[in-house]
Amino acid sequence: MLTLREIAEQLGLPESTVRYYRDRFSAFVPTVGRGRQRRYREEAVDVLRAVAEGLRNQKSAEEVEELLAAQFPRYVELEEEGEVSREPALPNSWMMAFMLVQGQALQQIGEALEQLSENVKERQETSRKMGALEEEVGDLKRRLAETVEARLARLEERDRVVVAQMRAYFDQAPRGNKVSWWQRWTGIKSAESKSTRSPRLS
């Protein structure tokens, strides 16, 4: 690490001039610490030398800054464990690459969210159709149950009528008649009752 006086001695410039360069183009000067404890890295010598040469060649401060931006990284102040230092920021090319990657990532996230939204809509539509089908199946079940119940009721009514007619017929039949109930019900006589018996030969 170097002091400002040591840098001025290497450049052959007054310390006050080097201090002015440092303050004017501080974004390109790497340092560690603050105040009297501030020290400079070796890279600071090259930066301040480029500043001195640019101003010596009648370049404006803005032109010198453009020159520095093309040759040296910018530095940002960081503080770790109580120690302050100026570390290189991302170069412009790195920043552009980072922003490009970030933009691509955001685009992919947007596409993924859009696809997710479409999937949610499809599932909602499917759920809606399933709900309609369930309602239709439920309606068919109710109609089938009503039909079965109505038919069973008609069958029970028919059975009651048949049983009542049979009881009424049996109540009206003469006692001691040997004709079976089904013959009386249907009106059919057996073959034996229709034919006359032939006399036995002795």
JOHU-V423445 format. One record per residue. N is the residue number from 1. OMEGA is omega in degrees with one decimal (* if undefined). Layout:
# JOHU-V423445
n=N omega=OMEGA
n=N omega=OMEGA
This chain:
# JOHU-V423445
n=1 omega=-176.7
n=2 omega=170.4
n=3 omega=179.2
n=4 omega=179.0
n=5 omega=179.7
n=6 omega=177.9
n=7 omega=179.6
n=8 omega=178.3
n=9 omega=179.2
n=10 omega=-178.2
n=11 omega=-177.5
n=12 omega=-178.2
n=13 omega=174.7
n=14 omega=-179.7
n=15 omega=179.5
n=16 omega=178.7
n=17 omega=179.1
n=18 omega=178.2
n=19 omega=177.7
n=20 omega=177.7
n=21 omega=-179.0
n=22 omega=-177.8
n=23 omega=-176.7
n=24 omega=-177.9
n=25 omega=-174.4
n=26 omega=-178.2
n=27 omega=-176.8
n=28 omega=-175.2
n=29 omega=179.1
n=30 omega=-178.9
n=31 omega=173.8
n=32 omega=179.6
n=33 omega=-178.5
n=34 omega=175.8
n=35 omega=-179.3
n=36 omega=178.6
n=37 omega=-177.8
n=38 omega=177.0
n=39 omega=-173.3
n=40 omega=177.7
n=41 omega=-178.0
n=42 omega=-178.6
n=43 omega=-178.1
n=44 omega=179.8
n=45 omega=179.9
n=46 omega=-179.6
n=47 omega=-177.2
n=48 omega=175.3
n=49 omega=178.3
n=50 omega=177.3
n=51 omega=-178.7
n=52 omega=-179.7
n=53 omega=179.7
n=54 omega=-179.9
n=55 omega=177.7
n=56 omega=178.9
n=57 omega=174.6
n=58 omega=175.3
n=59 omega=177.4
n=60 omega=179.0
n=61 omega=179.7
n=62 omega=178.9
n=63 omega=176.8
n=64 omega=179.4
n=65 omega=176.0
n=66 omega=177.7
n=67 omega=179.4
n=68 omega=-178.9
n=69 omega=179.4
n=70 omega=-173.5
n=71 omega=-172.6
n=72 omega=176.2
n=73 omega=171.5
n=74 omega=-177.9
n=75 omega=176.0
n=76 omega=-176.8
n=77 omega=178.6
n=78 omega=178.5
n=79 omega=178.8
n=80 omega=178.6
n=81 omega=176.4
n=82 omega=179.9
n=83 omega=-178.1
n=84 omega=177.6
n=85 omega=176.8
n=86 omega=-176.6
n=87 omega=-178.8
n=88 omega=171.6
n=89 omega=178.7
n=90 omega=174.7
n=91 omega=-177.7
n=92 omega=-179.7
n=93 omega=177.2
n=94 omega=179.8
n=95 omega=179.0
n=96 omega=177.8
n=97 omega=178.4
n=98 omega=179.4
n=99 omega=177.6
n=100 omega=179.0
n=101 omega=179.2
n=102 omega=178.2
n=103 omega=178.0
n=104 omega=179.4
n=105 omega=179.0
n=106 omega=177.9
n=107 omega=178.4
n=108 omega=178.0
n=109 omega=178.2
n=110 omega=178.4
n=111 omega=179.2
n=112 omega=178.4
n=113 omega=178.1
n=114 omega=177.8
n=115 omega=178.0
n=116 omega=178.1
n=117 omega=178.2
n=118 omega=178.7
n=119 omega=178.6
n=120 omega=179.0
n=121 omega=178.5
n=122 omega=179.3
n=123 omega=177.3
n=124 omega=178.0
n=125 omega=177.6
n=126 omega=178.4
n=127 omega=179.2
n=128 omega=179.0
n=129 omega=178.1
n=130 omega=177.8
n=131 omega=178.5
n=132 omega=178.1
n=133 omega=178.8
n=134 omega=177.8
n=135 omega=-180.0
n=136 omega=178.1
n=137 omega=178.2
n=138 omega=178.6
n=139 omega=177.9
n=140 omega=177.7
n=141 omega=179.7
n=142 omega=-179.8
n=143 omega=178.1
n=144 omega=178.9
n=145 omega=178.4
n=146 omega=179.5
n=147 omega=179.6
n=148 omega=-179.8
n=149 omega=179.8
n=150 omega=179.6
n=151 omega=176.5
n=152 omega=178.8
n=153 omega=178.6
n=154 omega=178.1
n=155 omega=178.7
n=156 omega=178.9
n=157 omega=178.0
n=158 omega=179.5
n=159 omega=178.7
n=160 omega=180.0
n=161 omega=180.0
n=162 omega=-180.0
n=163 omega=179.5
n=164 omega=178.2
n=165 omega=179.5
n=166 omega=179.4
n=167 omega=-179.8
n=168 omega=-179.9
n=169 omega=-179.6
n=170 omega=179.2
n=171 omega=-178.2
n=172 omega=-177.2
n=173 omega=178.4
n=174 omega=179.6
n=175 omega=176.5
n=176 omega=177.8
n=177 omega=-177.1
n=178 omega=177.9
n=179 omega=-177.3
n=180 omega=-176.4
n=181 omega=-177.2
n=182 omega=176.0
n=183 omega=177.3
n=184 omega=-177.9
n=185 omega=-176.8
n=186 omega=-178.1
n=187 omega=-178.7
n=188 omega=176.8
n=189 omega=-179.2
n=190 omega=-179.1
n=191 omega=-179.0
n=192 omega=-178.3
n=193 omega=-178.1
n=194 omega=-175.6
n=195 omega=176.7
n=196 omega=-178.9
n=197 omega=176.7
n=198 omega=-178.8
n=199 omega=177.8
n=200 omega=176.9
n=201 omega=179.9
n=202 omega=*
